[in-house]
């Protein structure tokens, strides 16, 4: 992989910060989740609209998400890399939804 080659080509004094294999692997694993939280100002319709428009959910799936958020207080709506979750977090926050990355 190009990243590995870059790390190996670096001068030794740059390589002071070391990582365990476990740390490197956990950084590569796409295990971050985008969480949608219940709030007092977004309507079911708006949540459903956003899930369909931005996350490509079907209407029945989006309705189930809205109901789960309403009854349980939150719902994981997306999983992937931290960067990807951050992009969607910003988009959904601009739509007024209460979201966070886990």
Beta strands, then each sheet from edge to edge (+ up, - down):
strand 1: 32-37
strand 2: 74-80
strand 3: 99-101
sheet 1: 2+ 1- 3+
end
